[in-house]
Amino acid sequence: MFANRPIPRPQFPVPLPFSRPPLYTAHAAPVLPSASEIDAGAGVSEGGESRPPWLGLGAAAWVQVAGGASSTFALYSHALKVALGADQSRLALLGVACDVGENVGLLPGVLCNRLHPALLLLIGAGACLLGYGTAWLLVSGVAPALPYWLIWFALCLATNGGAWLATAVLVTNMRNFPLSRGAVAGILKGYSGLSAAVYTAIYTGVLHDSPINLLLFLTLGIPAVCLLAMYFVQPCEPSLVETNAEQVHFLFAQMASILLGVYLVGATILDHVVTLNDIMNYSLLVIMVLLIFAPLAIPLKMTLFPKKKRPSDSHSPTTDNDHTEPLLPSSSESNLGNLEEDDSFDIDILLAEGEGAIKPKRRRPRRGEDFRFREAILKADFWLLFAICFVGIGSGITVVNNLAQIGIAAGAVDTTISLSVFSFCNFFGRLGGGAVSEYLVRSRTLPRSVLIICTQVVMIVTYLLFALGQLATLYVSVALLGICYGVLLSVIISTSSELFGLKHFGKIFNFIILANPVGAYLFNTLAGYVYDLEVEKQHATTSGSDIACHGPDCFRLTFCVLSGTACLGTLLSTVLTVRVRPVYQMLYAGGSFSQPRNSAH
């Protein structure tokens, strides 16, 4: 029906009748993103108004700090254990509830493509309010007769609120900075890793070591932060061209987070060395708040001192195409490139597809392109990432949930220092994992999973140090585990987005993270069973229903098993690295992510 229609050959990059309009960046020539990028929300904010993505990144740091409250379980776990009269096995299952809630993010992963990020934040705030509020009712004695199953569900709901918050800010900001995924994941997950240290500083300095006050603070504080951040965390005009100024901004955000981490460790140690009065405690709190606000200095500077456009920035679209490329190759972009290079390309077929006369044949996506969820789960790489999460992050969560009991067994009087050390090192691992993996892929074209191999090897040694059960090696073991845990999390985030694309990233990544609670459940069950057996042997009890275990035998068998799983994780990560090495060479050695940099914007 189209054979006799005279069709003039279009001059590209003019969109075809069935393509979506191109996006325009603030400082670069227009590009033709794939339809999946536009569907995923990588566009301007509602109403067509362009806004700097750095404002959303700064607000996301606050949300990540607030939403990382699941890591504070060790601060109030002892109070829950006493209030419920539970043994270590039942307490370990409460820790599993936190893991399940934090990592079961399939629903927010599905809805992140359909709902505005502000609605995701609102849902997460409501979940935290109800969940932590129920735990506060039990510990405070306001409702002392709450059943065990209700508290389990309440903790699951509260920490699931953190999954909604993390999905909203992580997916939104990775789409706002699609060329700097490693840096964005490292910064945001780094602030989330500092959450435990932030809450510990508040717990010891302002809340006077009161689990009741801490749970009340979580009940009211997290929703307050979410309500304040709802306006700022939203899709913006994506940054599709790397500039020196953008690299400086990322470096500033990373240095600000490092400064915050060092300050938190110093403040925690100072609080244990000297006795601080209320004035000093509140002064330290004010400094901490200002440091968390530091990333907002970037949009403030861009507003007060805007860069003037150079004459080259106003060039026509056809004269600056060498400086911009689509983020990910899609089927439509491949068709456009072939049409421009091959004069024999059949325009009639394209028009027929656009008008619905024929249905285009969909090919399966290749690694590096946008996968649908049902396409991703058929790939071996997907299940390798799932298994790595199971043995790597799942085992790390087990240690965090039992950190208070591990410290008591090793002879530590105060376990808050252990939590602060883990939090800082976890942050350092998340931030460093993002930055180092970014360097490896851009300068050496090495897969990010090379870092996973290294961390798994270190975790083998770390768990063996834990098995010694000595106070002298406790803090070293906690620090090493924190670094490895953080690196694993940030690298898996970036790797999954690069292998399977950003369009369905929320759903795909949240399914991979489901391996964490599954592993945590199995390892926590083992840890609780071994711990309770040793308690029966020692007949060690304290006042009331409080039961404690002392000595290296409390967790020795558990850590030997975890060391064995780290060996398995090393093997799995090596297989993944060998499989994806060609993909990273394609993406970063002159491929989709090898963007030329402009020096001034």
C-alpha positions in Angstrom: 0.0 0.0 0.0 3.1 2.3 0.4 4.9 1.2 -2.7 3.8 4.1 -4.9 4.0 6.8 -2.3 6.8 9.3 -3.0 8.7 9.8 0.2 11.5 12.3 0.5 14.5 11.2 2.6 14.5 13.0 5.9 17.5 14.9 7.3 18.4 13.4 10.7 18.1 13.9 13.6 14.5 14.6 12.7 12.2 12.3 14.6 10.2 9.8 12.6 6.4 9.9 12.8 6.3 7.1 15.4 9.2 8.3 17.5 9.0 10.4 20.7 10.3 14.0 20.7 14.0 14.3 21.6 15.2 15.7 24.9 17.3 18.8 25.1 20.0 19.3 27.7 20.7 22.6 29.2 24.3 22.9 27.9 24.5 20.5 24.9 22.9 19.8 21.6 19.8 17.8 21.5 20.1 14.0 21.5 17.8 11.2 20.6 17.3 9.1 23.7 15.7 5.7 23.4 12.0 5.4 24.0 12.8 3.3 27.1 14.7 6.2 28.6 11.8 8.5 28.1 9.3 5.9 29.4 11.6 5.5 32.5 11.2 9.1 33.4 14.5 10.5 32.3 12.9 13.7 31.3 12.1 17.1 32.7 10.0 17.6 35.7 6.2 17.9 35.5 5.1 21.0 33.8 8.1 21.1 31.5 10.2 23.2 33.8 13.9 22.4 33.9 15.5 22.2 37.3 19.0 21.2 38.4 19.3 17.6 39.4 21.8 18.5 42.1 19.0 19.8 44.3 17.4 16.4 44.3 20.7 14.7 45.0 21.3 16.9 48.1 17.8 16.2 49.4 18.2 12.5 48.7 21.2 12.4 51.0 18.9 13.4 53.9 16.3 10.8 52.9 19.0 8.1 52.7 20.3 9.0 56.2 16.7 8.9 57.6 15.7 5.7 55.7 18.7 3.7 56.9 17.2 3.3 60.3 17.0 -0.5 59.9 20.7 -0.6 60.8 19.9 0.7 64.3 18.3 -2.6 65.3 21.2 -3.4 67.6 20.5 -0.2 69.6 17.0 -1.3 70.7 17.2 -5.1 70.2 18.1 -5.7 73.8 15.1 -3.7 75.0 12.8 -5.7 72.7 14.3 -8.9 74.0 13.5 -8.0 77.6 10.1 -6.6 76.8 9.0 -9.7 74.9 10.9 -12.2 77.2 12.4 -13.7 74.1 15.4 -15.9 73.7 18.1 -15.3 71.1 16.5 -17.4 68.4 13.3 -15.3 68.5 15.3 -12.1 68.7 17.2 -13.2 65.6 13.9 -13.6 63.8 13.1 -10.0 64.7 16.3 -9.1 63.0 15.2 -11.1 60.0 12.0 -9.0 60.0 14.1 -5.9 59.6 16.0 -7.6 56.7 12.8 -8.7 55.0 11.2 -5.3 55.2 14.3 -3.4 54.1 14.9 -5.7 51.1 11.5 -6.6 49.9 11.1 -3.7 47.5 9.4 -5.2 44.6 6.2 -3.1 45.0 8.1 0.2 45.1 10.3 -1.1 42.3 7.2 -1.7 40.1 5.5 1.5 41.1 8.5 3.8 40.6 7.7 3.9 36.9 4.1 4.8 37.6 4.1 7.1 40.6 5.8 10.3 41.3 8.7 10.0 43.7 6.9 12.2 46.2 4.2 9.6 46.5 6.7 6.9 47.1 8.2 9.0 49.9 4.8 9.6 51.4 4.1 5.8 51.5 7.5 5.1 53.1 6.9 7.8 55.7 3.6 6.3 56.6 5.1 2.8 56.9 7.8 4.1 59.3 5.3 5.9 61.4 3.1 2.8 61.9 6.0 0.3 62.3 8.3 2.1 64.7 5.3 3.5 66.5 4.1 0.0 67.3 7.6 -1.0 68.6 7.7 2.2 70.8 4.3 1.2 72.3 5.8 -2.1 73.5 9.2 -0.9 74.8 7.7 2.2 76.5 5.2 0.1 78.3 2.2 2.0 76.9 1.0 -1.3 75.3 3.0 -4.0 77.1 0.8 -7.0 76.0 1.5 -6.8 72.3 2.1 -10.2 70.8 5.4 -11.3 69.3 3.9 -11.7 65.7 2.6 -8.1 65.8 6.1 -6.8 66.7 7.6 -8.9 63.9 5.2 -7.4 61.4 5.7 -3.9 62.8 9.5 -4.1 62.3 9.0 -5.5 58.8 6.6 -2.6 58.0 8.9 0.0 59.4 12.0 -1.1 57.6 10.0 -1.6 54.4 9.3 2.1 54.6 13.1 2.5 54.1 12.8 0.4 50.9 10.3 2.8 49.5 12.5 5.8 50.4 15.6 4.2 48.9 13.8 3.2 45.7 12.4 6.7 45.2 15.7 8.6 45.6 18.0 6.0 44.0 16.1 5.4 40.8 15.3 9.1 40.4 18.9 10.3 40.8 20.4 7.5 38.7 18.1 8.6 35.9 19.0 12.2 36.5 22.7 11.3 36.2 22.8 8.4 33.8 26.4 8.7 32.9 27.6 8.7 36.6 25.8 5.7 38.0 28.7 4.5 40.1 29.3 7.9 41.7 25.6 8.4 42.4 25.1 4.9 43.9 28.2 5.3 46.0 27.2 8.7 47.4 23.6 7.8 48.2 24.4 4.4 49.6 27.2 6.0 51.5 24.9 8.3 53.3 22.6 5.4 54.0 25.6 3.6 55.4 26.3 6.5 57.7 22.7 6.4 59.0 23.7 4.0 61.9 26.5 6.4 63.0 24.1 9.4 62.8 21.5 7.6 64.9 24.1 6.3 67.3 25.4 9.9 67.9 21.8 11.1 68.5 21.2 8.0 70.7 24.2 8.6 73.0 24.4 12.3 72.9 20.8 13.7 72.9 18.6 10.7 73.7 20.8 9.6 76.7 21.1 6.0 75.6 17.3 5.4 75.8 15.9 2.8 73.4 12.4 4.2 74.2 13.4 7.7 73.1 15.2 6.3 70.0 12.1 4.5 68.8 10.0 7.6 69.4 12.5 9.6 67.4 12.4 7.2 64.5 8.6 7.2 64.6 8.3 11.0 64.2 11.7 12.0 62.7 11.7 9.9 59.5 8.2 11.1 58.3 9.3 14.7 59.0 12.3 14.4 56.8 10.3 12.7 54.0 7.7 15.5 54.0 10.4 18.1 53.7 12.2 16.3 50.8 9.1 15.5 48.8 9.3 18.7 46.8 12.9 18.3 45.9 13.3 14.7 44.9 11.8 14.4 41.4 12.8 13.7 37.8 14.8 16.4 36.2 16.4 17.1 32.9 19.1 14.4 32.8 22.8 15.1 32.6 23.8 13.5 29.3 27.2 15.2 28.9 30.0 14.8 31.3 31.8 18.0 32.2 34.7 19.0 34.4 32.3 21.0 36.6 30.1 18.0 37.1 33.1 15.9 38.2 34.1 18.6 40.7 30.6 18.6 42.1 30.7 14.8 42.6 34.1 15.1 44.2 32.7 17.8 46.6 29.8 15.6 47.5 32.1 12.6 48.2 34.5 14.7 50.3 31.6 16.1 52.3 30.3 12.7 53.1 33.8 11.5 54.1 34.1 14.5 56.4 30.8 13.7 57.9 31.9 10.1 58.5 35.2 11.1 60.2 33.3 13.6 62.3 30.8 11.0 63.5 33.5 8.5 64.5 35.3 11.3 66.3 32.2 12.4 68.1 31.3 8.9 69.2 34.8 8.3 70.6 34.8 11.7 72.3 31.5 10.8 74.0 33.0 7.6 75.4 36.3 9.3 76.5 34.9 12.3 78.3 31.6 13.2 79.8 29.8 15.8 77.7 27.1 18.1 79.1 23.9 18.9 77.2 25.2 22.1 75.7 28.2 20.2 74.1 26.0 17.4 72.9 23.6 19.8 71.2 26.5 21.7 69.7 27.9 18.5 68.2 24.4 17.7 66.9 24.2 21.1 65.1 27.6 20.5 63.4 26.4 17.1 62.3 23.3 18.5 60.8 25.3 21.2 58.9 27.6 18.5 57.5 24.6 16.5 56.2 23.4 19.7 54.5 26.7 20.1 52.7 25.6 18.6 49.3 23.0 21.3 49.1 25.8 23.8 48.7 26.2 22.6 45.0 22.7 23.8 43.8 23.1 26.9 46.0 26.4 27.8 44.3 24.9 27.1 40.8 22.0 29.4 41.6 24.1 32.3 43.1 27.0 32.0 40.5 25.5 30.6 37.3 27.9 29.9 34.5 27.5 32.0 31.4 26.8 30.2 28.2 29.6 30.1 25.7 28.9 30.8 22.0 29.6 27.2 21.2 26.7 26.2 23.5 24.2 27.8 21.2 25.2 26.0 18.1 22.6 24.3 16.0 21.8 20.6 16.7 23.6 19.4 13.6 27.0 21.1 14.5 27.5 19.6 18.0 26.4 16.1 17.6 29.9 14.9 18.3 29.6 15.8 21.9 26.5 13.9 22.8 25.4 10.3 22.4 22.4 8.4 23.6 23.0 6.7 26.9 22.0 3.2 25.8 21.6 1.8 22.3 18.1 0.9 21.6 16.4 -0.8 18.7 15.0 2.6 17.5 18.4 4.2 17.7 20.0 1.4 15.8 17.4 1.8 13.1 18.1 5.5 12.9 21.9 4.9 12.6 21.4 2.3 9.9 19.0 4.6 8.0 21.6 7.4 8.0 24.4 5.1 6.8 22.6 2.8 4.4 20.8 4.4 1.5 19.0 1.2 0.7 17.1 1.2 4.0 13.4 0.7 3.4 11.6 3.9 4.5 8.3 2.3 3.5 8.6 -0.3 6.2 9.3 2.2 8.9 6.3 4.3 7.9 4.1 1.1 7.8 5.3 0.3 11.3 4.6 3.8 12.5 1.0 3.8 11.1 0.3 0.3 12.5 0.1 -1.5 9.1 2.7 -4.0 10.2 3.9 -4.9 13.7 7.7 -4.6 14.2 9.5 -7.7 15.3 11.0 -7.3 18.7 14.4 -8.7 19.2 15.7 -9.8 22.6 17.8 -7.1 24.3 21.5 -7.5 24.7 23.4 -6.9 27.9 23.8 -3.2 28.3 20.3 -2.5 26.9 17.0 -2.1 28.7 15.6 -5.5 29.8 12.1 -6.2 30.9 11.8 -8.0 34.2 10.7 -11.3 32.6 13.6 -11.0 30.2 16.2 -10.3 32.9 15.3 -13.4 35.0 16.1 -15.6 32.1 19.8 -14.5 32.2 22.5 -16.3 34.1 24.0 -13.0 35.0 20.9 -12.1 36.9 21.0 -15.2 39.1 24.7 -14.9 39.6 24.1 -11.4 41.1 21.3 -12.9 43.2 23.5 -15.7 44.5 26.3 -13.2 45.3 23.8 -11.1 47.3 22.7 -14.3 49.1 26.1 -15.3 50.3 27.7 -11.9 50.6 25.2 -9.3 51.8 23.0 -11.9 53.6 25.9 -13.1 55.8 26.9 -9.5 56.5 23.4 -8.6 57.6 23.5 -11.6 60.0 26.5 -10.1 61.8 25.0 -6.7 62.0 21.8 -8.1 63.6 23.8 -10.0 66.2 26.4 -7.3 66.7 25.3 -6.5 70.3 25.4 -10.2 71.3 28.7 -10.7 69.5 30.2 -7.8 71.4 28.9 -9.1 74.7 30.3 -12.6 74.0 33.7 -11.0 73.2 33.7 -9.0 76.4 32.8 -5.6 75.1 31.0 -3.4 77.7 29.4 -0.9 75.3 28.4 -2.1 71.8 27.6 1.3 70.4 31.3 1.8 69.4 31.1 -1.4 67.3 28.0 -0.1 65.6 29.7 3.3 64.9 32.8 1.6 63.5 30.7 -0.6 61.3 28.6 2.3 60.1 31.6 4.4 59.1 33.4 1.6 57.4 30.2 0.6 55.7 29.9 4.1 54.4 33.5 4.2 53.3 33.0 0.9 51.4 29.9 2.2 49.7 31.4 5.4 48.7 34.8 3.9 47.8 33.1 1.0 45.9 31.3 3.5 43.7 34.4 5.7 43.1 36.9 2.9 42.6 34.6 0.8 40.3 34.0 4.0 38.2 37.8 4.4 37.8 38.2 0.7 36.9 35.6 0.7 34.2 36.6 4.0 32.6 40.4 3.7 32.7 40.9 -0.1 32.6 37.5 -1.3 31.2 37.5 -3.8 34.1 34.0 -5.0 35.2 32.9 -3.6 38.6 32.5 -7.2 39.8 36.3 -7.4 40.1 35.8 -5.5 43.4 33.3 -8.2 44.4 36.0 -10.8 44.1 38.3 -8.8 46.3 35.7 -8.2 49.0 34.7 -11.9 49.1 38.3 -12.9 49.7 38.6 -10.3 52.5 35.4 -11.6 54.0 36.8 -15.1 54.3 39.6 -13.7 56.6 37.2 -11.4 58.4 34.8 -14.2 59.4 37.8 -16.3 60.7 38.8 -13.3 62.8 35.3 -13.1 64.2 35.5 -16.8 65.0 38.4 -16.1 67.4 35.9 -14.3 69.7 38.6 -12.0 71.1 38.0 -8.4 72.1 41.4 -7.5 70.6 40.2 -8.5 67.1 36.6 -7.4 67.4 36.9 -3.9 66.1 39.2 -4.8 63.3 36.8 -7.5 62.2 33.8 -5.1 62.4 35.7 -2.5 60.3 36.7 -5.0 57.6 33.2 -6.4 57.4 31.7 -2.9 57.1 34.0 -2.0 54.2 33.2 -5.3 52.4 29.5 -5.0 53.0 29.4 -1.4 51.6 31.5 -2.3 48.5 29.2 -5.2 47.7 26.0 -3.2 47.9 27.2 -0.2 45.8 28.9 -2.3 43.1 25.9 -4.7 42.7 23.6 -1.6 42.2 25.8 -0.2 39.5 26.4 -3.5 37.8 22.7 -4.5 37.6 21.9 -1.1 36.1 24.6 -1.5 33.4 23.7 -5.0 32.5 19.9 -4.7 32.4 19.3 -1.0 31.8 17.5 1.8 33.7 14.0 1.4 32.4 13.0 -1.4 34.8 16.0 -0.9 37.1 13.8 -0.5 40.2 12.0 -3.8 39.7 15.1 -5.8 38.7 17.3 -4.5 41.4 14.7 -4.9 44.2 14.2 -8.5 43.1 18.0 -9.2 43.3 18.1 -7.7 46.8 15.5 -10.2 47.9 18.4 -12.6 48.2 19.5 -10.6 51.3 16.6 -11.5 53.6 16.6 -15.1 52.3 20.3 -15.5 53.2 19.8 -13.5 56.5 17.0 -15.8 57.5 19.1 -19.0 57.1 22.2 -17.6 58.6 20.3 -15.9 61.5 18.5 -19.1 62.2 21.9 -20.9 62.4 23.4 -18.2 64.6 20.5 -18.2 67.0 20.4 -22.0 67.3 24.1 -22.2 68.1 23.9 -19.3 70.5 21.0 -20.8 72.5 22.8 -24.2 72.7 25.8 -22.5 74.1 23.7 -20.6 76.6 22.2 -23.9 77.8 25.7 -25.3 78.3 26.9 -22.3 80.2 23.7 -21.8 82.2 24.5 -18.1 82.0 21.5 -15.9 82.9 21.1 -12.4 84.1 18.3 -10.7 86.0 14.8 -11.4 84.8 14.4 -13.0 81.4 17.7 -11.6 80.0 19.9 -14.4 78.8 23.5 -13.8 77.6 26.3 -16.0 76.3 30.0 -15.3 76.9 33.1 -16.6 75.2 34.2 -17.5 71.6 32.0 -20.6 71.4 28.8 -18.5 71.2 29.4 -17.7 67.5 32.4 -19.8 66.4 30.6 -22.4 64.4 28.4 -19.7 62.8 31.5 -17.7 61.6 33.2 -20.8 60.3 30.1 -21.5 58.1 30.0 -17.8 57.0 33.7 -18.1 56.0 32.8 -21.1 53.8 30.0 -19.2 52.1 32.5 -16.4 51.4 34.6 -18.9 49.5 31.5 -19.8 47.4 30.9 -16.1 46.8 34.5 -15.7 45.5 33.9 -18.5 43.0 30.5 -17.0 41.9 31.9 -13.5 41.5 34.8 -14.8 39.4 32.4 -16.5 37.1 30.4 -13.3 36.7 33.5 -11.3 36.0 34.6 -13.6 33.2 31.1 -13.5 31.7 30.6 -9.7 31.7 34.1 -8.6 30.7 33.3 -8.3 27.0 30.2 -6.3 27.9 32.2 -3.7 29.8 34.8 -3.5 27.0 31.9 -2.7 24.6 30.3 -0.2 26.9 33.4 1.8 28.0 36.0 1.2 25.3 34.4 3.6 22.8 30.9 2.3 23.4 27.7 3.7 24.8 29.2 5.1 28.0 32.4 6.6 26.6 31.3 10.1 26.5 33.7 12.9 25.5 33.9 15.6 28.2 33.5 19.3 27.8 35.8 21.4 29.9 33.5 24.3 30.8 29.9 24.6 31.5 
